[in-house]
Amino acid sequence: MTSEAAIAVTGLRKSYGDHLVLDGIDLDVTTGTIFSLLGPNGAGKTTAVQILSTLIGADAGDVRVAGHDLAREPDAVRAAIGVTGQFSAVDNLLTGEENLILMADLHHLGKREGRRKTAELLERFDLADAARKPATTYSGGMRRRLDLAMGLVGDPAIVFLDEPTTGLDPRARHTMWQIVRDLVAGGVTIFLTTQYLDEADELADRIAVLDQGRLVAEGTPEQLKRRVPGGHLRLRFADARGLESATQTLGHATGDDDALTLKVPSDGSLRSLKALLDRLDDESIEVEELTVHTPDLDDVFFALTGHPTADEEKVTVR
């Protein structure tokens, strides 16, 4: 735990009967960053969010959220956080404005302050024109924006986003991503769970991978991707003679005679790319097309969670 940690967790455990959901996980989330928790269905992600947001209790572990002890100061933790879950908290019978005013009342804001905050959030989330329309008329993206706005009425220091863009079209997803970035630029800490690996890659400063209730890896997106083999260069040639010459020159490579391509293992670095091109140039071998393929978070996810073992140990990427 550090003084800079927005969330600091040591030895968090949770069971339901004989089923162990969280098996002693440790987390350290730096203030003003986006931290993403990934894992397959049933890995324990939602349970972790529910515990950290005081919705359910833990069986064991030391947890501090926004500097407050979760077990001894749950009210202080609730005052410091906002939560947007997988399912919208929007009341369909109310307008967007009325939903926000209701949240302001729940936060015990005065009438004037509540209306000021409501107007500010409607403008900030591009909902002002639809403020007095029933929430049932809102598109999926508008509902998610309203849902997030409702979670920000109390000016939380930490926001838990549990699969915030599920079901949104690409344009709405990108709009939500920009909102998240703007929140972090304003000093808010984001704890994100998502099934979209490209979303975590796009947004997260740091990622932890949870599998069967245990943390199996943690690091920045780039650090995690460097742990997975599979990077390669794909070369395409004009004719079979060029493919054959390149195969003989480069050695450890896999050729496709029909496609006239060669797959060469590579870490994707500029140095390795230059070395390969120099070798081909020395032999006067011309390449029609070159493509660099590097592992992505999909590769990381499947490598870490595809074949879990009972004695799998936590791997920390530094």
N, C-alpha and C positions, 0 to 999 in steps of 0.2 A: 504494500500500500504506500502511496505517495501523497504528499500534500496537494499535488496537481490533479489527483484522480477525481473525476466526477462520480465514477462507480468503482468500488474496490471490493472484490469478492475473494474469499479464501475458504476452500473446503466445502463448497455448497453441495448439500445432499438433499434428495427428495425421493421418497418411495410411496407407492400406492399398494399397500399390502405387501406381497412378495416381489412386486415389480419395481426394480430400481430405475428411476427416471433420470436423476442427476447423480453422478458418482464422484462427488468431491471436486467440482470444477473451480478453477481460479480465473478471475478476470480483473483487468486493470484498464479502465477507460479514461483517457486523458480529456480534460475539460476543453470544450470548443472544437471537438473532432467528431467524425462520423465513424462509429464502430459497428461492424456488421457481424451478426452471428448466423452462420450457415449450417445446414445439416439436412439430411433426408427426413421425410415424414416420420414422426415418432422418435426423433433424436433427442427431444427435450427442449427445443427452442422456445415454444410457447410457455412451457412450464417455467423456464428461467425468467421470461418476461413477466409472468404472473407473480412470481416471487419478488422480483426486484421492484415491481410497481405496487406491492403490498396487497395484491388480490388474494394470494394464498400464502400460507406459512411454509418455512423450510424445516426440515428435520434436523439439520446441523449446518454449521458454517458461520463465518463472520462476514457480514455484509454492511458496507457503508455507501449510502447514496446521497450525493450533494453534501457530504460531510456529516451526515446523520446516521446513527446506528439503526439499521432496519428493524431490529427486534424491539429496541427500547424507545425509539422515536418514530413510530410509523406515521403519526400525524404530520410531523415536520417533513418527512419524506414525501408524503402526498402533496404537501404545499409547494414542493420544489419541482414536481414532475408533471408532465402531460402525457396522456396515453391515447394513441390511435390504433385500435385493434384491427383484426382481419374483417370484422363485421361492423358496418357503420352504426354510430350512435345517434345518427340524425333521426329526429321525430318527423315522420312523413306528414303528420297532420298540421305541422307548423310551417311557417315561412322560414327562409334562411335567417332573416333578421330575428324572428321570434326564437329560433333555436339558440342563437348567440345570446340573446337577452336572458333566456332561461339559464344558460351556463353562467352568465354574469351574476344572476341572483344566487345561484348555488355557491358561487365564490364570495358571496356577501359583499359584492360591490354596491355602492350607492346607486340610485337611479340615474343620476347625471353621469357618473363615471361608467356605469354599465352601458349606457347608450353611446358614450364617447368611444369606449372600447369596441363596441359592436360596429360602429361606423368605420372605425379604423381597420378592423379585420375584414369587413366586407370589401373595402377599397383595396386592401393589400392582396386579397385573394381573388380579385377580379370578379366579385359577386354582387357589386353594388346595383347593377341594372336588374338583377333577379332577386334583390333583397326581399321584396314583398310578394314573391311568388311562392306557392306551396312547394315544399321540398320534393314532392312526388313528380313535379315537372322538370326536375334537374337531370342533366345527363350524368353518366357515371363519374366523369371527371369532376364535374361541379360538386357532386355529393362528397367525393373524397376531399376536395378542397375545403368544403364546409366542415366536414368531419375534423380535419386537421385544425382549422380555424377555431373550432369549439374547444379543442385541446390546448389552445394557446391563450384562452381568455385570462387565465391566471398568471401569465408571463412566466412559464416554467423555465428553469435553468436546464432541465434535461427532458427530452421528448423521446418516448418509446414509440417506434413505428413498426408495427407488426404486419408485414406484408402490405404496405400502403398502396401499391399500384396494381394489385391483383384485379384482373378483369378490365383494366383501362386500355384504350387504344394507344398506339405509339405516340401520338401528339399529346395526349393527356398525361402519359407517363413522363415525357420530357418536361412538361409544364410542372409536374410534381417534383421532378428532380431539381429544377431551378429553384423552386420554393425551399426545398431542403437545403440547398447550397446557401441561399440567402439567410436562412435561419442560423446556420453555422457561422456565416460571416458576421452575424450579429452577436456571436458569443454563445449560442445555444449548443448543447451537446446532444447528438443524435445516437440512439441505440436502435439499430435497424436489423430486423429479420426479414428475409425475402427468399422466395423460391427462384427469382430471376438472377442468375449469376452475373449477367451483364450489368445489372443494376448495382450489385455490390462492387463490381470492378469499376464502374463509372463513378460511384459516390464515396466508397469507404476509404478512410485513411488507414484503417487496420481491420483485419478480418480474423475471426476465430471459427474453426470448423468443429462442429459437435456431432458425434456419432455414438449411438447407444449410450447416451448420457455422459460421455467423456470427451474432453477436448483432445483432438488428435493432431491439430496444427494451429499455429497462430503467427501472424505476420502481416506485412503490407501485401497488397495484391501482387506486386512485382516479386517480392520475396517468395511468396507461395508458388508462383508460376515457375520460378527458377528451380524449385525442388523436383519438378516433374520432367522426366525425359520425354523426348518426342519431337524436339525442335529439328527442323530440317529445311534444306533448300530444294526446291523443285525446278529442275532445268528441262527445258524443251528444245529439241534440235530440229533442224530442217530435214534431215535425212538419217537413215540408219548408220551411215558411215560416221557422222558426227557423234551419234549416241555411242557407238562402239568405241571410238577413240576416247571419249570422255570417261567411259566405264573403265578402260584400261589405265587411264591416267589417274583417276581419282581413287580407285581401289574400293574402299568400303562404301558401296552405294548400291541401291536397288533400282534396276531398270525395268521399264515397260516398253517392250518392242513395238506394240501396236500404237501406243500414244506417243512414242518417240521421246519419252521423258525419263529422267534420272532423279531419284530421291537420295539426297546426300545429308547424312546427319550433321547438325550444326547447332551451336548455341545462339545463333541469330545475331551475334555481335558483328560490328563493322570490321573488326580485325579478321575474323574467320571468313567473312564474305570476301574481303580483299585478297586474302591468301588463296582462296579457291579460284577467283577470277585470274589472278596472276599465273596460277598453274595452267589454267586453260589457255591463257594468252601465250604462254611460253611454248605450248604445243600447237598454236595457231588453230585452236578449236573454237568455232563460232557458236554462240548460244542464241536461239531465237527468242526465248522468254525465260525469265528467272523470277521465281516467287519465293518469298521468305515466309515460312510457317513457324510460329512460336506457340508453345502451349498456352492455353487460356484457362480461365477458372473452371470451365467444364472439365478439362483434363485433370485439374487439381482435385476437383470434387469427386470424380469417379475413382481416381487413384487412391484417395484417402478413405472413401466410404464404400467403394465397390465390393471389397472383400475384407470386411472387418474380422479381426481375430480376438479371442478372449483375453489375450495378454498384450493387446496393443497399448503402447505407451504414448504419452503426450510428447509431441515434437514441437519445440519452440523455435521459430525462425528468427534469427537475429541478423 
